[in-house]
Amino acid sequence: MTASTNRPVTVGGKRDNLRVVVRMRGPHAQTTGTSTEPEKVTVHDNRTTVGVVRPSKETIDVSEDKSFKEKLFSFDRVFLEDSSQQDVYDATGADLVGRVFQGVNGCVLCYGHTSSGKTYTLLGPEQAARSQEDPAASEGLVPRTLVHMFAVKERLEQADPSRTVDIHMLVYEVYMEKVYDLFSATTGKSLDIRGPDKRGSFYPHGITNHYVLRAEAAMTVLRAAARSRREQRTKRNQRSSRSHMIIQMDVIQTKTVQWKASKQPLVRQDRAASLFMVDLAGSETEDDAALSDLTRAEGRKIRLSLYTLKRVVAALSHRKRGKHVPYRESVLTKLLKHCLDGTSQTVIVATCDRNSGSVLENISTLNFAQSCKKVSISPKANRNELSELLERTIRERDAWKRFAEGQGDTLRLKDGLLKDILPYLEEEAKVKGDGESGEREAVFIQRIQAALGGLTVQSGESELQTAGDDRSEYVPETEPDHKLPREEMQKMLRAVTEPAMHKQYSDRRLSQKTFTLSRGEDGGVEDTQAAGDGGGAEQPTRSNPVRRLLLCFRNSVTRKIFPQFRDDRPEGKGKAEKPPPAEPSPTRPEPDGASSAACPAAPHQHAEEQRSITISKQPDQ
Ligand SMILES: Nc1ncnc2c1ncn2[C@@H]1O[C@H](COP(=O)(O)OP(=O)(O)OP(=O)(O)O)[C@@H](O)[C@H]1O
């Protein structure tokens, strides 16, 4: 099955706005600032509003409103200097982990001026600055997310041994409008950006995709990779980032199913989604004659990409149908397109510093954050449509079976429907690559849907309507409980932080662990339990003589569904015919003979027409 099978599914059908939180930087160990005006940026009691006192007359043009004395900005949450890393995680990353396991892409984007605490928020402090007593307490959002992800992975795999969750990590930076792989930084080669793919997304080609088995290992390689990032000592930050760093975590869930009707177990990708955690370079406009040419050039490129980011957000916040959004005008916005276009669950963390840094810089950050708040989103789950179809079929079959058993009878058409659908699924699963197979798959899905759409199940005088015509039902909001209690998170972090801090990592060791993944393997049989299993519990509710129901079910299945499959077959053939063999589809050319690159099936999907499978009323037989 190709990546195209994972079609976006609206989660809960809700539209919302981007979630935006503001974090005020914590206390300074030493004075590094150029100006100290803490009283000019105030946080109001409800901790959702920031007020900024008007700066001097000469700089008033920064604000659109020239008459304000104190400008107020509203956000989802404002964290003061005393907020802990765990507080910030609870309000940002914790929910995203649950979403990613549902198949929804997530993104945390840290934006703010230099030294305002973006890297601190994402990764935590430098090793030397960590508290020796409790290093886990200062861990940033990324380590917390990893610990959380592995806890959920373990729980899911224990609950259902046929389910496998694979977590991969990619770390790259955008420096001077070029993309560099931080897992193989020694090569110094920039990566090509490929795309747009079928879903309109761009991705770095040939990037190292690191398969991680434990949170500790993931943090180890992440720290090593982050050390390769380009930094520069500046007036305000000893280690100021000169590039935008993107940490991508891919979560791929697969399910192995053995049906009686099939000889081979069916291993299919079930859901796949990515979480992006982005540490942007500082948004300052430093113009110091003492800076080197290179540093000035870096600054220009950083400003260009951040300016484009602002334009993208502005275009999205006033979005009208067909309005151009300038994603392609910088490498950063190209790569983050799927995080901003409304299909992902994205959280903006705007970092401010009231003790160092000018009011203007804080206003600039807050203005950007405010415009993000206006961007509306409608997150989509990357789920396998065929899986859902099969799931629905199984659920319907099971419901009837239970009903029949409740009436003291047995369902004679055991596995009948599955038996005939399965060859199609298996045939289709063999097909890899893009192109042809995507179309065939779509035709196949339409056929099954058309067939199921025509199914009528009679129950006495009235029609029995099977629950679950609304697709969103299959993507439960809280599936299973993905929130980790604070204490549990803290305990697990402590367990993985200590050993990770004292390891030495060489490039050789990194490369030993490194491999690349083939792009675009997916497919899947749905896990009915994880998908909410709403239908698993559903029973035909209206009473009716069992025989009539069984007769009706058999008639519906055998005479209505299969004849539609047979439509394309030569006349006279009794058995459902498999779809024609797929044309070999072109695979992406690979440099250095490597298998095709990272960026698995999950992310970046355009909204597509949603289809639902209904059991509709038909005239009596
Ligand atoms: N909330 C905080 N509490 C304590 N120290 C902090 C906090 N935020 C940042 N710092 C410290 O401030 C310094 C600068 O922070 P950091 O490097 O995260 O800033 P940045 O926004 O990423 O800067 P740049 O854009 O220049 O890379 C670091 O030494 C960091 O440990």
The ligand as a Gaussian input file, in Angstrom:
#p B3LYP/6-31G(d) Opt

LIG

0 1
 N       13.274000      29.870000      32.013000
 C       14.607000      29.901000      32.203000
 N       15.119000      29.677000      33.413000
 C       16.463000      29.707000      33.633000
 N       17.364000      29.948000      32.665000
 C       16.918000      30.167000      31.437000
 C       15.520000      30.165000      31.134000
 N       15.368000      30.413000      29.830000
 C       16.608000      30.562000      29.336000
 N       17.541000      30.424000      30.288000
 C       18.996000      30.505000      30.101000
 O       19.247000      31.623000      29.279000
 C       20.276000      31.363000      28.348000
 C       19.760000      31.607000      26.927000
 O       18.670000      30.735000      26.697000
 P       18.464000      29.996000      25.312000
 O       19.756000      29.579000      24.727000
 O       17.439000      28.976000      25.538000
 O       17.877000      31.187000      24.460000
 P       17.412000      31.166000      22.945000
 O       16.134000      31.890000      22.889000
 O       17.439000      29.802000      22.432000
 O       18.523000      32.065000      22.274000
 P       19.066000      32.078000      20.760000
 O       17.955000      32.505000      19.893000
 O       20.152000      33.096000      20.801000
 O       19.559000      30.720000      20.476000
 C       20.709000      29.944000      28.569000
 O       21.856000      29.931000      29.367000
 C       19.550000      29.335000      29.330000
 O       19.960000      28.289000      30.173000

